[in-house]
Amino acid sequence: MIKNSQAISVPKSIIESICKNRDYLSELDSLGDGDHGINMSKGMDLAQKLINDEHINDMTGGFQAIKTALMDHIGGSMGPLYGMFFRGFIKATADKEEINGDTVNEMLHKALNNVESITTAKLGDKSLLDTLIPAVKGFDQEWQIHKNLISSLQNMQKESQKGFESTRNLKANIGRAERLGDKTVGHLDAGAASCNLILQAFAESIISLERGI
């Protein structure tokens, strides 16, 4: 049983993963501004400070700290996009004392719907949606069949990774990289990478809590 009030490890694991991969994400952003990792880790550092300063111990509060930091303190399009992503997580868990598979499914769907509400990007445009859409479908399909949280998260991880890797063969149809056209083929997308890191860390931390590790 996963209690919201004791699951601060989930947002903390996301923060840690993004900060650890700051240079990698900025390197992938060479077709854009080259600062994706810097901006994302800056936001996550601020979120960690909020968690520490306000003594936040619940999962929803941790996501609120991340949302606030990303929306208020990082520039470009990614702040609002990930702010809306985490707003979906917040809305799905705000009234939940326990986090189960249905809750996780709701979190993922709300995050996806929120992101799609503020972008014209679609699957195949070389963006974070190329990671997020298959990941959400991967969880949902496994959950509907087996109702097993761990296997559903593992399927989500697999589909998230495949979605991220698929961006190497796509041409950018949105964002700053769009102007480069065919030159973007052969490069992984930085937004898809950060989304994959977030989802992988999210899944691993939930699995650890479910197993009581």
Residue frames as a rotation matrix with the C-alpha (Angstrom) as fourth column:
MET 1
0.574 0.819 0.000 0.00
0.819 -0.574 0.000 0.00
0.000 0.000 -1.000 0.00
ILE 2
-0.543 -0.756 0.365 1.44
0.766 -0.625 -0.154 3.37
0.345 0.196 0.918 -1.07
LYS 3
0.362 0.637 -0.680 0.41
0.848 -0.528 -0.043 6.31
-0.386 -0.562 -0.732 1.08
ASN 4
0.564 -0.073 0.823 0.48
0.512 -0.751 -0.417 9.74
0.649 0.656 -0.386 -0.54
SER 5
0.944 -0.087 0.319 1.62
-0.282 -0.717 0.637 11.27
0.174 -0.692 -0.701 2.75
GLN 6
0.515 -0.779 0.357 4.77
-0.161 0.321 0.933 9.13
-0.842 -0.538 0.040 2.77
ALA 7
0.518 -0.211 0.829 5.65
0.753 0.572 -0.325 9.11
-0.406 0.793 0.455 -0.93
ILE 8
0.766 -0.306 -0.566 7.91
-0.348 -0.937 0.035 12.15
-0.541 0.170 -0.824 -1.25
SER 9
-0.182 -0.883 0.433 10.52
0.012 0.438 0.899 9.76
-0.983 0.169 -0.069 -2.68
VAL 10
0.276 0.356 0.893 8.63
0.853 0.338 -0.398 9.82
-0.443 0.871 -0.210 -5.99
PRO 11
0.981 0.051 0.188 9.06
0.141 -0.851 -0.505 13.52
0.134 0.522 -0.842 -6.85
LYS 12
0.537 -0.844 0.015 12.53
-0.528 -0.322 0.786 13.48
-0.658 -0.429 -0.618 -5.28
SER 13
0.003 -0.541 0.841 13.61
0.423 0.763 0.489 10.68
-0.906 0.354 0.231 -7.61
ILE 14
0.643 0.296 0.706 12.45
0.766 -0.241 -0.596 12.71
-0.006 0.924 -0.382 -10.61
ILE 15
0.943 -0.327 -0.054 14.38
-0.315 -0.935 0.164 15.74
-0.104 -0.138 -0.985 -9.39
GLU 16
0.263 -0.896 0.357 17.50
-0.291 0.279 0.915 13.66
-0.920 -0.345 -0.187 -8.88
SER 17
0.182 -0.159 0.970 17.31
0.745 0.667 -0.030 12.04
-0.642 0.728 0.240 -12.33
ILE 18
0.852 0.175 0.493 16.97
0.479 -0.641 -0.600 15.34
0.210 0.748 -0.630 -14.19
CYS 19
0.814 -0.581 0.016 19.75
-0.526 -0.724 0.446 17.02
-0.248 -0.371 -0.895 -12.22
LYS 20
0.190 -0.755 0.627 22.06
-0.006 0.638 0.770 14.04
-0.982 -0.150 0.117 -12.73
ASN 21
-0.003 -0.103 0.995 21.47
0.902 0.428 0.048 14.17
-0.431 0.898 0.092 -16.49
ARG 22
0.549 0.238 -0.801 21.78
0.095 -0.970 -0.223 17.94
-0.830 0.047 -0.556 -16.90
ASP 23
-0.288 -0.778 -0.558 24.77
-0.541 -0.349 0.765 17.84
-0.790 0.522 -0.320 -19.26
TYR 24
-0.765 0.066 0.640 23.36
0.428 0.795 0.430 14.94
-0.480 0.604 -0.636 -21.28
LEU 25
0.253 0.959 0.125 20.09
0.810 -0.140 -0.570 16.80
-0.529 0.245 -0.812 -21.88
SER 26
0.497 -0.129 -0.858 21.85
-0.259 -0.966 -0.005 19.98
-0.828 0.225 -0.513 -22.93
GLU 27
-0.647 -0.762 0.024 24.07
-0.276 0.264 0.924 17.99
-0.711 0.592 -0.381 -25.29
LEU 28
-0.458 0.570 0.683 20.97
0.791 0.612 0.020 16.51
-0.406 0.549 -0.731 -26.95
ASP 29
0.566 0.738 -0.368 19.59
0.547 -0.670 -0.501 20.04
-0.616 0.083 -0.783 -27.29
SER 30
-0.464 -0.865 -0.191 22.36
0.382 -0.390 0.838 21.02
-0.799 0.316 0.512 -29.71
LEU 31
-0.603 0.313 0.734 19.78
0.748 -0.097 0.656 21.55
0.276 0.945 -0.176 -32.46
GLY 32
0.583 0.811 0.048 17.87
0.710 -0.538 0.455 23.94
0.395 -0.231 -0.889 -30.23
ASP 33
0.770 -0.260 0.582 19.24
-0.377 -0.922 0.088 26.43
0.514 -0.287 -0.808 -27.70
GLY 34
-0.036 -0.845 -0.533 21.54
0.104 0.527 -0.843 23.89
0.994 -0.085 0.069 -26.05
ASP 35
-0.736 -0.243 0.632 20.24
-0.508 -0.419 -0.753 24.73
0.448 -0.875 0.185 -22.60
HIS 36
0.236 0.921 -0.311 17.47
-0.396 0.384 0.834 22.19
0.887 -0.074 0.455 -21.99
GLY 37
0.162 -0.246 -0.956 19.42
0.685 0.725 -0.071 20.35
0.710 -0.644 0.286 -19.30
ILE 38
-0.855 -0.517 0.043 20.53
0.360 -0.650 -0.669 23.58
0.374 -0.556 0.742 -17.65
ASN 39
-0.520 0.727 0.449 17.00
-0.648 -0.678 0.347 24.97
0.557 -0.110 0.823 -17.50
MET 40
0.408 0.715 -0.569 15.39
-0.168 0.671 0.722 21.73
0.898 -0.199 0.393 -16.35
SER 41
-0.074 -0.499 -0.864 17.98
0.796 0.492 -0.352 21.11
0.601 -0.714 0.360 -13.63
LYS 42
-0.899 -0.168 0.405 17.66
-0.037 -0.891 -0.452 24.73
0.437 -0.421 0.795 -12.49
GLY 43
-0.056 0.971 0.231 13.93
-0.711 -0.202 0.674 24.19
0.701 -0.127 0.702 -12.05
MET 44
0.497 0.234 -0.836 14.44
0.221 0.897 0.382 20.88
0.839 -0.375 0.394 -10.26
ASP 45
-0.584 -0.745 -0.322 17.04
0.586 -0.113 -0.802 22.40
0.561 -0.658 0.503 -7.91
LEU 46
-0.740 0.381 0.554 14.53
-0.516 -0.850 -0.105 25.08
0.431 -0.364 0.826 -6.98
ALA 47
0.324 0.892 -0.313 11.85
-0.468 0.439 0.767 22.42
0.822 -0.102 0.560 -6.45
GLN 48
0.087 -0.384 -0.919 14.14
0.634 0.733 -0.246 20.51
0.768 -0.562 0.307 -4.09
LYS 49
-0.895 -0.416 0.164 14.76
0.178 -0.668 -0.723 23.72
0.410 -0.618 0.671 -2.15
LEU 50
-0.273 0.888 0.369 11.01
-0.758 -0.435 0.486 24.27
0.592 -0.147 0.792 -1.84
ILE 51
0.458 0.420 -0.784 10.54
0.033 0.873 0.487 20.71
0.888 -0.249 0.386 -0.57
ASN 52
-0.322 -0.689 -0.649 13.28
0.741 0.244 -0.626 21.19
0.590 -0.683 0.432 2.01
ASP 53
-0.910 -0.095 0.402 12.22
-0.090 -0.904 -0.417 24.67
0.404 -0.416 0.815 3.12
GLU 54
-0.184 0.945 0.269 8.56
-0.886 -0.278 0.371 23.77
0.425 -0.170 0.889 3.48
HIS 55
-0.732 -0.209 0.649 9.22
-0.553 0.739 -0.385 20.29
-0.399 -0.640 -0.657 4.94
ILE 56
0.219 0.825 -0.521 7.08
-0.975 0.196 -0.100 18.62
0.019 0.530 0.848 2.28
ASN 57
-0.632 -0.433 0.643 6.65
-0.531 0.846 0.048 14.87
-0.565 -0.311 -0.764 2.78
ASP 58
0.197 0.786 0.586 3.70
0.090 0.580 -0.809 13.96
-0.976 0.213 0.043 0.56
MET 59
-0.410 -0.372 0.833 3.84
0.775 0.338 0.533 13.09
-0.480 0.864 0.150 -3.11
THR 60
0.471 0.675 0.569 1.29
0.866 -0.477 -0.151 15.68
0.170 0.563 -0.809 -4.22
GLY 61
0.869 -0.185 -0.460 3.15
0.066 -0.876 0.477 18.44
-0.491 -0.445 -0.749 -2.39
GLY 62
-0.141 -0.978 0.152 6.38
0.241 0.115 0.964 17.39
-0.960 0.173 0.219 -4.06
PHE 63
-0.250 0.134 0.959 4.78
0.965 0.116 0.235 17.57
-0.080 0.984 -0.158 -7.50
GLN 64
0.824 0.566 -0.008 3.38
0.566 -0.824 0.004 20.98
-0.004 -0.008 -1.000 -6.59
ALA 65
0.441 -0.757 -0.481 6.90
-0.017 -0.543 0.839 22.17
-0.897 -0.362 -0.253 -5.79
ILE 66
-0.497 -0.621 0.606 8.16
0.575 0.287 0.766 20.89
-0.650 0.729 0.215 -9.16
LYS 67
0.180 0.663 0.727 5.27
0.977 -0.206 -0.053 22.50
0.114 0.719 -0.685 -11.04
THR 68
0.898 0.174 -0.403 5.79
0.289 -0.926 0.243 25.85
-0.331 -0.334 -0.882 -9.34
ALA 69
0.085 -0.965 -0.249 9.53
0.033 -0.247 0.969 25.84
-0.996 -0.091 0.011 -9.98
LEU 70
-0.522 -0.312 0.793 9.22
0.724 0.329 0.606 24.87
-0.451 0.891 0.054 -13.64
MET 71
0.305 0.747 0.591 6.39
0.932 -0.361 -0.024 27.26
0.196 0.559 -0.806 -14.49
ASP 72
0.949 0.166 -0.270 7.77
0.256 -0.903 0.345 30.24
-0.186 -0.397 -0.899 -12.61
HIS 73
0.540 -0.818 -0.200 11.51
-0.329 -0.424 0.844 29.97
-0.775 -0.389 -0.498 -13.08
ILE 74
-0.448 -0.732 0.514 12.52
0.353 0.384 0.853 28.37
-0.821 0.564 0.086 -16.38
GLY 75
-0.259 0.274 -0.926 12.14
-0.641 -0.766 -0.048 29.94
-0.723 0.581 0.374 -19.77
GLY 76
-0.884 -0.131 -0.448 11.10
-0.461 0.399 0.793 28.76
0.074 0.907 -0.413 -23.19
SER 77
-0.048 0.924 -0.380 8.30
-0.742 0.221 0.633 26.34
0.669 0.312 0.675 -23.96
MET 78
-0.362 -0.142 -0.921 9.38
0.167 0.963 -0.214 23.52
0.917 -0.231 -0.324 -21.65
GLY 79
-0.992 -0.001 0.123 8.47
-0.118 -0.271 -0.955 25.27
0.035 -0.962 0.269 -18.40
PRO 80
-0.282 0.959 0.007 4.78
-0.936 -0.274 -0.220 25.58
-0.209 -0.069 0.976 -19.26
LEU 81
0.091 0.313 -0.945 4.68
-0.618 0.762 0.193 22.12
0.781 0.567 0.263 -20.87
TYR 82
-0.515 -0.343 -0.785 6.14
0.315 0.776 -0.546 20.35
0.797 -0.529 -0.292 -17.86
GLY 83
-0.911 0.299 0.284 4.22
-0.405 -0.514 -0.756 22.62
-0.080 -0.804 0.589 -15.52
MET 84
0.029 0.971 -0.239 1.03
-0.989 0.063 0.134 21.34
0.145 0.233 0.962 -17.12
PHE 85
-0.112 -0.177 -0.978 2.38
-0.188 0.970 -0.154 17.78
0.976 0.167 -0.142 -17.01
PHE 86
-0.856 -0.303 -0.419 2.87
0.321 0.325 -0.890 17.95
0.406 -0.896 -0.181 -13.25
ARG 87
-0.631 0.738 0.239 -0.41
-0.771 -0.563 -0.298 19.80
-0.085 -0.372 0.924 -12.78
GLY 88
0.152 0.664 -0.732 -2.01
-0.651 0.624 0.431 16.62
0.743 0.412 0.527 -14.12
PHE 89
-0.419 -0.398 -0.816 -0.18
0.340 0.765 -0.547 14.57
0.842 -0.506 -0.185 -11.48
ILE 90
-0.990 0.030 0.139 -1.33
-0.135 -0.497 -0.857 17.01
0.043 -0.867 0.496 -8.79
LYS 91
-0.310 0.951 -0.021 -4.97
-0.936 -0.301 0.185 17.00
0.169 0.077 0.983 -9.84
ALA 92
0.154 0.357 -0.921 -5.08
-0.347 0.893 0.288 13.19
0.925 0.275 0.261 -9.94
THR 93
-0.267 -0.390 -0.881 -3.59
0.581 0.664 -0.470 12.76
0.769 -0.638 0.050 -6.45
ALA 94
-0.629 -0.091 0.772 -4.71
-0.337 -0.863 -0.376 15.83
0.700 -0.497 0.512 -4.48
ASP 95
0.125 0.779 0.615 -7.65
-0.969 -0.037 0.243 14.04
0.212 -0.626 0.750 -2.84
LYS 96
0.613 0.059 -0.788 -6.07
-0.149 0.988 -0.042 10.59
0.776 0.143 0.614 -2.66
GLU 97
0.593 -0.411 0.692 -4.69
-0.761 -0.005 0.649 9.16
-0.263 -0.912 -0.315 0.59
GLU 98
0.110 -0.524 0.845 -3.51
0.042 0.852 0.523 6.00
-0.993 -0.022 0.116 -1.16
ILE 99
-0.013 -0.224 -0.974 -1.87
-0.940 -0.329 0.089 5.63
-0.340 0.917 -0.207 -4.57
ASN 100
0.056 0.085 0.995 -2.93
0.065 0.994 -0.088 2.56
-0.996 0.070 0.051 -6.55
GLY 101
-0.640 -0.377 0.669 -2.93
0.607 0.286 0.742 1.53
-0.471 0.881 0.046 -10.19
ASP 102
0.291 0.821 0.490 -6.11
0.952 -0.298 -0.067 3.43
0.091 0.486 -0.869 -11.01
THR 103
0.747 -0.085 -0.660 -4.57
0.204 -0.915 0.349 6.56
-0.633 -0.395 -0.666 -9.51
VAL 104
-0.327 -0.942 -0.070 -1.36
0.112 -0.112 0.987 6.15
-0.938 0.315 0.142 -11.53
ASN 105
-0.409 0.258 0.875 -3.39
0.904 0.250 0.348 5.64
-0.129 0.933 -0.336 -14.70
GLU 106
0.701 0.714 -0.007 -5.33
0.712 -0.700 -0.052 8.81
-0.042 0.032 -0.999 -13.96
MET 107
0.378 -0.663 -0.646 -2.09
0.095 -0.667 0.739 10.71
-0.921 -0.341 -0.189 -13.27
LEU 108
-0.604 -0.698 0.384 -0.63
0.397 0.154 0.905 9.71
-0.691 0.699 0.184 -16.62
HIS 109
-0.140 0.641 0.755 -3.77
0.983 -0.001 0.183 10.48
0.118 0.768 -0.630 -18.60
LYS 110
0.811 0.440 -0.386 -4.25
0.513 -0.852 0.105 13.87
-0.283 -0.283 -0.916 -16.94
ALA 111
0.008 -0.894 -0.448 -0.60
0.091 -0.445 0.891 14.75
-0.996 -0.048 0.078 -17.55
LEU 112
-0.682 -0.253 0.686 -0.93
0.645 0.234 0.728 13.83
-0.345 0.939 0.003 -21.24
ASN 113
0.255 0.873 0.416 -4.22
0.957 -0.289 0.020 15.67
0.137 0.393 -0.909 -21.68
ASN 114
0.693 -0.030 -0.720 -2.78
0.320 -0.882 0.345 18.79
-0.646 -0.470 -0.602 -20.05
VAL 115
-0.400 -0.905 -0.141 0.29
0.153 -0.218 0.964 18.79
-0.903 0.364 0.226 -22.28
GLU 116
-0.575 0.218 0.789 -1.80
0.815 0.240 0.528 18.24
-0.075 0.946 -0.316 -25.40
SER 117
0.484 0.861 -0.157 -4.04
0.851 -0.505 -0.146 21.16
-0.205 -0.063 -0.977 -24.41
ILE 118
0.690 -0.255 -0.678 -1.22
-0.074 -0.956 0.284 23.70
-0.720 -0.146 -0.678 -24.81
THR 119
-0.458 -0.865 -0.206 0.75
-0.357 -0.034 0.934 22.36
-0.814 0.501 -0.293 -27.78
THR 120
0.497 0.581 -0.644 0.05
-0.822 0.079 -0.563 21.65
-0.277 0.810 0.517 -31.43
ALA 121
-0.559 -0.801 -0.213 2.62
-0.829 0.543 0.133 18.84
0.009 0.252 -0.968 -31.42
LYS 122
0.687 0.725 -0.049 1.44
-0.726 0.686 -0.045 15.38
0.001 0.067 0.998 -32.38
LEU 123
0.469 -0.489 0.735 2.93
0.014 0.837 0.547 11.91
-0.883 -0.247 0.399 -32.31
GLY 124
0.413 -0.398 0.819 5.74
0.883 0.396 -0.253 11.83
-0.223 0.828 0.515 -34.85
ASP 125
0.900 -0.025 0.435 6.63
0.139 -0.930 -0.340 15.54
0.412 0.367 -0.834 -34.64
LYS 126
-0.055 -0.963 -0.265 9.84
0.615 0.176 -0.768 14.82
0.786 -0.205 0.583 -32.66
SER 127
-0.124 0.084 0.989 8.84
-0.620 -0.785 -0.011 16.11
0.775 -0.614 0.149 -29.23
LEU 128
-0.802 -0.163 0.575 8.20
-0.590 0.370 -0.718 14.90
-0.095 -0.915 -0.393 -25.69
LEU 129
0.220 0.966 0.134 4.87
-0.885 0.255 -0.390 13.53
-0.411 -0.032 0.911 -26.91
ASP 130
0.291 -0.185 -0.939 6.73
-0.643 0.689 -0.335 10.82
0.709 0.701 0.081 -28.80
THR 131
-0.842 -0.498 -0.206 7.75
-0.131 0.559 -0.819 9.53
0.523 -0.663 -0.536 -25.37
LEU 132
-0.782 0.499 0.374 4.63
-0.529 -0.214 -0.821 10.40
-0.330 -0.840 0.431 -23.39
ILE 133
0.092 0.912 -0.400 1.88
-0.995 0.101 0.001 9.08
0.042 0.398 0.916 -25.67
PRO 134
0.103 -0.046 -0.994 3.24
-0.317 0.945 -0.077 5.51
0.943 0.322 0.083 -26.02
ALA 135
-0.888 -0.456 -0.053 4.17
-0.074 0.256 -0.964 5.45
0.453 -0.852 -0.261 -22.32
VAL 136
-0.530 0.775 0.344 0.63
-0.773 -0.275 -0.572 6.32
-0.349 -0.569 0.745 -21.24
LYS 137
0.357 0.653 -0.667 -0.83
-0.862 0.505 0.033 3.76
0.359 0.564 0.744 -23.65
GLY 138
-0.322 -0.591 -0.740 1.66
-0.232 0.807 -0.544 1.18
0.918 -0.003 -0.397 -22.41
PHE 139
-0.961 0.027 0.274 0.58
-0.271 0.089 -0.959 1.58
-0.050 -0.996 -0.078 -18.81
ASP 140
-0.236 0.971 0.027 -3.12
-0.910 -0.211 -0.357 1.73
-0.341 -0.108 0.934 -19.64
GLN 141
0.207 0.316 -0.926 -3.15
-0.751 0.658 0.057 -1.38
0.627 0.683 0.374 -21.82
GLU 142
-0.587 -0.506 -0.632 -1.30
0.010 0.776 -0.630 -3.51
0.810 -0.377 -0.450 -19.28
TRP 143
-0.917 0.264 0.298 -3.38
-0.359 -0.224 -0.906 -2.19
-0.172 -0.938 0.300 -16.38
GLN 144
-0.048 0.978 -0.205 -6.71
-0.998 -0.056 -0.037 -2.89
-0.047 0.203 0.978 -18.09
ILE 145
0.207 0.090 -0.974 -5.70
-0.460 0.888 -0.016 -6.50
0.863 0.452 0.225 -18.75
HIS 146
-0.136 -0.446 -0.885 -3.82
0.424 0.781 -0.459 -7.53
0.895 -0.438 0.083 -15.60
LYS 147
0.766 0.450 0.459 -4.52
-0.139 -0.582 0.801 -4.86
0.628 -0.678 -0.383 -12.94
ASN 148
0.551 -0.689 -0.471 -0.95
0.829 0.386 0.404 -5.26
-0.097 -0.613 0.784 -11.75
LEU 149
0.944 -0.111 -0.312 0.76
-0.079 -0.990 0.113 -2.00
-0.321 -0.082 -0.943 -10.86
ILE 150
0.112 -0.994 0.021 4.34
-0.226 -0.004 0.974 -3.22
-0.968 -0.114 -0.225 -11.20
SER 151
-0.311 -0.225 0.923 3.92
0.737 0.556 0.384 -4.92
-0.600 0.800 -0.007 -14.57
SER 152
0.688 0.618 0.379 1.96
0.723 -0.544 -0.425 -1.92
-0.056 0.567 -0.822 -15.84
LEU 153
0.775 -0.487 -0.403 4.76
-0.310 -0.848 0.429 0.46
-0.551 -0.208 -0.808 -14.82
GLN 154
-0.204 -0.889 0.410 7.34
0.051 0.409 0.911 -1.83
-0.978 0.207 -0.038 -16.38
ASN 155
0.043 0.299 0.953 5.38
0.959 0.255 -0.123 -1.85
-0.280 0.920 -0.276 -19.64
MET 156
0.954 0.276 -0.114 5.17
0.253 -0.951 -0.179 1.93
-0.158 0.142 -0.977 -19.45
GLN 157
0.336 -0.914 -0.228 8.96
-0.301 -0.333 0.894 2.10
-0.893 -0.232 -0.387 -19.01
LYS 158
-0.321 -0.441 0.838 9.50
0.568 0.618 0.543 -0.10
-0.758 0.650 0.052 -22.05
GLU 159
0.357 0.557 0.750 7.17
0.934 -0.218 -0.283 1.94
0.006 0.801 -0.598 -24.26
SER 160
0.903 -0.107 -0.416 8.61
0.007 -0.965 0.263 5.22
-0.429 -0.240 -0.871 -22.95
GLN 161
-0.040 -0.999 0.025 12.13
-0.099 0.029 0.995 4.14
-0.994 0.038 -0.100 -23.88
LYS 162
-0.291 -0.002 0.957 11.02
0.849 0.461 0.259 2.95
-0.441 0.887 -0.132 -27.32
GLY 163
0.735 0.640 0.223 9.19
0.675 -0.662 -0.325 6.21
-0.060 0.389 -0.919 -27.91
PHE 164
0.637 -0.594 -0.492 12.22
-0.229 -0.755 0.615 8.26
-0.736 -0.279 -0.616 -26.92
GLU 165
-0.346 -0.854 0.388 14.52
0.131 0.365 0.922 6.21
-0.929 0.369 -0.014 -29.17
SER 166
0.168 0.497 0.852 12.09
0.920 0.231 -0.316 6.59
-0.354 0.837 -0.418 -32.08
THR 167
0.835 0.201 -0.513 12.81
0.106 -0.972 -0.208 10.33
-0.541 0.119 -0.833 -32.19
ARG 168
-0.206 -0.977 -0.056 16.24
0.005 -0.058 0.998 9.64
-0.978 0.206 0.016 -33.69
ASN 169
-0.710 -0.074 0.700 14.58
0.628 0.385 0.677 8.77
-0.319 0.920 -0.227 -37.01
LEU 170
0.382 0.923 0.049 12.05
0.883 -0.348 -0.315 11.61
-0.274 0.164 -0.948 -36.99
LYS 171
-0.519 -0.416 0.747 12.22
0.617 -0.787 -0.010 15.04
0.592 0.456 0.665 -38.60
ALA 172
-0.680 0.232 -0.695 11.43
0.538 -0.487 -0.688 17.94
-0.498 -0.842 0.206 -36.27
ASN 173
-0.343 0.659 0.669 8.07
0.711 -0.283 0.643 19.50
0.614 0.696 -0.372 -37.14
ILE 174
0.796 0.591 0.135 7.83
0.328 -0.607 0.724 21.80
0.509 -0.532 -0.677 -34.14
GLY 175
0.731 -0.498 -0.467 10.03
0.400 -0.242 0.884 24.03
-0.553 -0.833 0.022 -32.00
ARG 176
0.454 -0.628 -0.632 13.31
-0.583 -0.746 0.322 25.75
-0.674 0.223 -0.705 -32.84
ALA 177
-0.483 -0.711 0.510 14.72
-0.117 0.630 0.768 22.64
-0.868 0.311 -0.387 -34.50
GLU 178
0.436 0.743 0.508 11.94
0.438 0.317 -0.841 22.67
-0.786 0.589 -0.188 -37.12
ARG 179
0.736 -0.148 -0.660 13.87
-0.511 -0.761 -0.399 25.22
-0.444 0.631 -0.636 -39.20
LEU 180
-0.311 -0.950 0.027 16.63
-0.758 0.265 0.597 22.63
-0.574 0.165 -0.802 -39.72
GLY 181
0.431 0.633 -0.643 14.29
-0.901 0.345 -0.264 20.21
0.055 0.693 0.719 -41.44
ASP 182
0.841 -0.052 -0.538 15.93
-0.114 0.956 -0.270 16.99
0.529 0.289 0.798 -42.61
LYS 183
-0.167 -0.977 0.133 19.11
-0.343 -0.069 -0.937 17.82
0.925 -0.202 -0.323 -40.68
THR 184
-0.070 0.204 0.977 17.28
-0.997 -0.058 -0.059 16.85
0.045 -0.977 0.207 -37.48
VAL 185
0.895 0.341 -0.289 16.97
-0.358 0.933 -0.010 13.22
0.266 0.112 0.957 -38.61
GLY 186
0.242 -0.824 -0.512 19.57
0.328 0.566 -0.756 11.13
0.913 0.016 0.408 -36.81
HIS 187
-0.766 -0.457 0.452 19.39
-0.213 -0.484 -0.849 13.15
0.607 -0.746 0.273 -33.59
LEU 188
-0.351 0.629 -0.694 17.49
0.882 0.470 -0.020 12.21
0.313 -0.620 -0.720 -30.43
ASP 189
0.133 0.509 0.850 15.06
0.139 -0.859 0.493 14.84
0.981 0.053 -0.185 -29.14
ALA 190
-0.822 -0.549 0.153 15.97
-0.029 -0.228 -0.973 16.54
0.569 -0.804 0.171 -25.85
GLY 191
-0.329 0.782 0.529 12.36
-0.934 -0.352 -0.061 16.98
0.138 -0.514 0.847 -24.72
ALA 192
0.593 0.489 -0.641 11.61
-0.454 0.859 0.236 13.33
0.666 0.151 0.731 -25.41
ALA 193
-0.232 -0.789 -0.568 14.73
0.232 0.523 -0.820 12.48
0.945 -0.322 0.062 -23.40
SER 194
-0.859 -0.080 0.506 13.75
-0.423 -0.449 -0.787 14.51
0.290 -0.890 0.352 -20.33
CYS 195
0.168 0.979 0.116 10.23
-0.958 0.135 0.254 13.07
0.233 -0.154 0.960 -20.49
ASN 196
0.440 -0.079 -0.895 11.69
-0.077 0.989 -0.125 9.56
0.895 0.124 0.429 -20.59
LEU 197
-0.666 -0.736 -0.121 13.93
0.110 0.063 -0.992 10.31
0.738 -0.674 0.039 -17.60
ILE 198
-0.557 0.547 0.625 10.95
-0.820 -0.479 -0.312 11.64
0.129 -0.686 0.716 -15.65
LEU 199
0.480 0.840 -0.253 8.79
-0.801 0.538 0.264 8.62
0.357 0.076 0.931 -16.45
GLN 200
0.127 -0.518 -0.846 11.55
0.081 0.855 -0.512 6.10
0.989 -0.003 0.151 -15.77
ALA 201
-0.860 -0.475 0.187 12.30
-0.102 -0.200 -0.974 7.65
0.501 -0.857 0.124 -12.36
PHE 202
-0.229 0.885 0.405 8.59
-0.966 -0.259 0.021 7.88
0.124 -0.386 0.914 -11.58
ALA 203
0.562 0.472 -0.679 8.10
-0.485 0.853 0.192 4.20
0.670 0.222 0.709 -12.37
GLU 204
-0.228 -0.750 -0.621 11.17
0.200 0.588 -0.784 3.00
0.953 -0.303 0.016 -10.45
SER 205
-0.874 -0.127 0.469 10.21
-0.381 -0.422 -0.823 4.93
0.302 -0.898 0.320 -7.32
ILE 206
0.106 0.975 0.197 6.60
-0.986 0.078 0.147 3.70
0.128 -0.210 0.969 -7.39
ILE 207
0.452 -0.013 -0.892 7.77
-0.200 0.973 -0.115 0.11
0.869 0.230 0.437 -7.94
SER 208
-0.630 -0.752 -0.194 10.14
0.081 0.184 -0.980 0.41
0.772 -0.633 -0.055 -4.96
LEU 209
-0.638 0.470 0.610 7.31
-0.769 -0.415 -0.486 1.69
0.024 -0.779 0.626 -2.76
GLU 210
0.406 0.845 -0.349 4.97
-0.836 0.497 0.232 -1.05
0.370 0.198 0.908 -3.96
ARG 211
0.299 -0.396 -0.868 7.58
0.107 0.918 -0.382 -3.68
0.948 0.022 0.317 -3.12
GLY 212
0.990 0.128 -0.053 8.28
0.073 -0.155 0.985 -2.07
0.118 -0.980 -0.163 0.23
ILE 213
0.247 -0.969 -0.011 11.92
0.879 0.229 -0.417 -1.42
0.407 0.094 0.909 -0.58
